[in-house]
Amino acid sequence: MEAKINEIFSSIQGEGPVVGYKQLFIRFCGCNLSCAYCDTEFNNGKTYTPQELYEEITSNYDLNNIHSISLTGGEPLLHTDFLKEFLPLLQGHTKIYLETNATLCENFLQIKKYADIISADIKLKSSTGNDTFDLHERFLEKTEGIYTFAKIVFDENITQYEIEKSAQIAKKFDIEITLQPKMTDNKMSVSSDFCNKILDKYLSIYKKVRLIPQVHKFINVR
């Protein structure tokens, strides 16, 4: 069993409610979606077996000094068979933070018991070209018992329907929303006034919403 890993690095988490924590990032290659705002080159990488990846990270990083290991991508849940062998090796070392596009429900169920934190991207059709709300609902139904938050990347094309639907989904499962304005290089693609306007629209529907840009880009870390 092997998986292609684009990169492994230690840095500061710049997104969502765990912003500011030190994490070890493992970026998996491949994704089942193609989002217009994606800023990640994740197709090139090195192939590892579960044991090889475990030895790579434990030999080169002090897991006692990190908050959690971030499984990111790409889409890590495309590598479920690999994760079923890899994640048990990490038990007792640190928390597992799963960053996912929240569309692969059945894959997630196979490794659910190993996840401690889930960053679930709720995708907007205005950004991706696809309506994935039904897939997100099916996914979030299965995250009960795990600390889960929804991340929503938006730009000037966000619609009222998307605001209402995504807020209703988060409210249904009682999870927090982190709104994240799309970035252009190291700057927000929308104005601060527009951000406030969108935040207010969400808050009129659901109170567990906050807005956090990609902080790592402002402090110039990966």
Order of alpha helices (4+ residues) and beta strands (2+ residues): beta-beta-beta-alpha-beta-alpha-beta-alpha-beta-alpha-alpha-beta-alpha-beta-beta-beta-alpha-beta-alpha
